[in-house]
Amino acid sequence: MNGITKALFAIVVAMLVGCAPVNQDAPDVTEMEMNPQPAVQMYSEPSCTLVVGFESWEPYQYTSVNGEVGGVDIEIAKRAATHIGCVLRAQQGSWRDLLIWLQDGEIDLVMGASLTPGRLEYAHFSIPYRNEQFSLFIRSAEARRHDMDSIDEFLAEGLRVGIVNEYFYGEEMQELMYESEYSDQFVGARLNELNMARLLDGDIDGFMEDNLVAASIIRRRGFTDLITRHTISLPASEVYVMFSRNAVTEAEVDEFNLALQELIDNGFINELITRYGG
C-alpha cells in the first residue's frame, strides 16, 4: 500500500507462447478453486508467470465472496498478461506489504501505483494507463458546517483527516501531511474501510479517498445517507504499473507496455472503467 497473514490466490489468465519474468523466490500461491482437487490441465504449461500483488481496493482490486480476484486493475493485468503469453498469479496484502514484497522481489508487479522518486530506486514503471482522483469525504450531517474550499482551510479549523499509510496523494498534499503545522491532524490507517469506520465513530472529521473506490464502498456498506463527498478534491493524477527491479527486466517492462498501449488504443481500459461505474 504490516505483517498480516498473506492471502494467496492464483488467476489463470492465458497460455500463449511468449516470455516474461519468472519469480523464483516468490511465496507459494494456490489455485483459486473451490474444489481442492487439482484441475486437469488441457494445455501445456505456460512459458512464464507474473505474480501481481493486490490489496482490497474495490472496484480496482478485490476478492469476491466466491474467492475470485477481480476489479478494474486485475482485469487490465489479466489482459496484458494474455498478450505476452503469461499466467498471472495474485497475492494479497496491505499496500505497505506490497511495497516491501516488491522491493524484495517476492512479487513482480503491483497495479495503480503513483510514480515517485523514492519508488524509482527499487521499481520500474510502465506507461500511465489510467487516472485517479482523490476527494475529501465527510459525515453527511455536517456538510453544511464544512463549507471550506480547500484542504488547508479544512485543516485550519482543527479538523482531522484520515489517510491510508504509504499512499501518495500528490506533492502538495504530501507537504501538508509531513512538513506543515497540520501534520499531526492526519490519521493513518492500514485499510481504507477503517477510515470510514473512524469517520462514523467521530475519531476523524473526514478522509481522503479515490472517488470511485469511496463510492463503491459507501454503496456496498449502506453508508449512502451517512457519508458524502465534499467539494474539496485533489488534482487528478496518472497511475502506473510498478515492477520489481529485483524480478523484472526493463525489456520485459517494454513488452508489457506494448500490451498496455494496445488496451488503451482499442478502448478496452476506458470501457472497463465505465462498466465499473467510472
N, C-alpha and C positions, 0 to 999 in steps of 0.2 A: 505497500500500500503501500515476536511476540510469541512466544512459544506456545502455540496452541496445537492441538492434535491435528496432524496433517490428514485431510480427507483427500484420498487419491481416486481419481476417476480416469477413464480412458474413453476416447472417442475415435472410432474407426472412421476415417474420413474417405480415403480412396487408396487404390492400389494400382498406381500407374508407374511407368518406367521413369526414373529420374534420380536425383541425388540431392541431399541436404544433410545438415549435421546430425550425427547420432550421438546422443549424450550418454557416454559410458558410465558416468558416475551418478546419474540421476537416481533418486529413491525408487523403489519398486512401485509400479502402478498396477491397478487391477482393471479388468474389462468392466464396463458399465452395463451389466446384465442382471436381471432379476434372478435368472436361473444360474445356480452356482456351477453347473457343468459347463466345460469349455465348448464354445460353438465350433461346428465343423467348418474349417476354412475351405472356401470354394476356389480360392486363387492362391498363387504363390505368395511367399512373404514379401512385404513391401521393401523397397530398397533403402528407405530412410525413415526415421522417426523424429518428430519435433515434440518437445514437451512444453506446453503452454501453461503458465501459472495464471490462476484467476482468483478473484475474490468475489464475495457476494455483493454485486453492484447492479441490481436489476434496473433497467432491462438490458444492460450491456453484457453482463456476465452473471450467471446464476445457476443454481441447481434446482430442477423442478421437483415436485412432490414424488415423482416417479424415479428420481435419482438421475435424471438426464441433465447434462450440462448444456446450456443454451444461452441465447442472447445475441444482441447485435454484433458484439466483438467476436464472440465464439463462432458465429456463422461466417463472418468475414475470414477468420483464421482458417476455418474448415475449407472454404472455397479456395483460398490462396494456396493452402497445402495441397489440395487436389491438383491445382495447376502445375505444381512442381513435383508431383508424384510421391507425396509423403503421407504417412499415418500421423495423425495429431492425437496426442495424449494430454490429458488435463490434470493438473494438480492444484488443489485449492488451499488457500491460506489467507491471512490478512495481508494488506498492502505492504506492511513492514516485512512480513515473512517473505513475500515475493521478491522484494528488493535484495534481501540477504541471499536467497537462493539463486537469484540471477547473478549476483556478484561472484558467488562460489561456483557457478556453472552447473548447479543441480537442476535448473530448468533452462530451456533455451530462449524463451521469449515471454513477454507479457504484452497485452494489448492496452490501448487507451492511455498511453504514458505521455507526459509532458517532457519536452527536451530541456534539460538544464545543464550548465557546465559541470556540475558535480557528477551527474549521471554519465556524462561522456567519458569519464575516467574508467568506467567498467562496462559500458554498454555501447553497442552500435544502434543507430536509429534508422527506421525506414523513412520513406517519404510520408508526409502527412496524409491521412486517409479520411478524417472527419473532423468536425469542430465540436467543441463543448462550451457551455456557458453556465457559470455558477451564479446563483441568486441567493438573497437572504430570505429565510423562511421564519415566520413568527407565529405566535398564537393569534388565531382569528379574532378573539375577543378584544385584543389590544391593538388592532390595526389602525384605528382612528388616533390613538395616542402616539403611535410611532410614524409621524409624518415627515421624517428626515429624508434628505435627498442623496446622502452618501453614507458609506460605511463609517467614515470618520465622524460624521455627525451622530450616528447611532452610538458609537463608542464614547463620544464626548459626553453623553448623558449617563455614563457609568454602566451601561448595559453590557452583558456578557454574550459572547458569540461562540458557538460550538463549531469545531473544525475536526477533520479526520487527520490523525497523525501521519506525517510524511507525504501528505498531498501537496501538490504545488498549485497555488491559486493565482499565480502571476506576480510580477515583481513588486507592484505597488502594495498588494495585499501581504506579501511576504515581509515587506518592510514594516508594515503595521504590526504584524504578528511578532516580529523578533527584534525590531530596532526602534520602537516608539514607546511613548508613555502609556500606551494602551496594551502593551504586551501581556500583562497579567490578567486581562479581561478575555483572553482567548482560552477556551477549554478544549483540550484534545480528547479524542475518542478513537478507539481501535476500529469501530464499525459505524457506518452512517446511521443505522437504525437506533444506535444508542443516543445519538443527538436528538432524535425525535422524542425518545422517552424522557431525556433530560429536559427538553423544552416543556413538555406537558407536565412534568413534575415541578417546574419552576426553578430548576437548577441553572438554566441558561435562559436568555431572553430572545435568542434567535440562533440560527445555524446556517452555514453556507453549504449549498449542495447543487449539483448539476440539475438543471430544470427537469430533464426527462426522468432522471433517477428519482428525484423527490416526488414528482407527480405519480410515478408508478408505485412507490412505497406507500404514499399517503392514500392512494386509492385502494391498494390491497389491504392495508391495515384499518381501513374505515375511519381515517382521520380527516376526511374532506371538510367537515364542519369545524374542526379544531385547529388545523394548521393551514396557513395561507402564504402565498408568495408575496413578498414585499416588492415595491418598485425598484429597490436597490439591487443592481446586478453588476457583476464584473464583466469586463470586455470578453467577447468570445475568443477562444484560442484554438489553435490546431493541436491535434494529438497524433501520436505515432505508435508504431510497434517498436518495442525496445528489446534488443537481442543481447544475450550474454557474450562478452568478448572472450570468455573462457570456454565457450561451447560452440560459437558460430563464427564463421569467417566473413570477411567483407564481401567475398564473391558470392557466398550463399545469401547474404542480405540483398545483394543486387538481384539475384534470381527471384527472391520473394517480392522485391519491389516491382519487378515486371508483372507479376501476378496481381499485385495490388493496383497498379496503374490500369490494368485491363478492367478490373472490377469498378474502378472509378469511371473510366471512359464509357463502359457499357451501361452505366446507370444502376448497377446492382446495389451499391452501397447506399445511394440515395433512396432507392425503392425500399430497401431493408429498414432504414431508419424511419421512413414514413409508415411502414407496416407496424413498427413497434410504438407508434404514437408520436414521432418527432415531426 
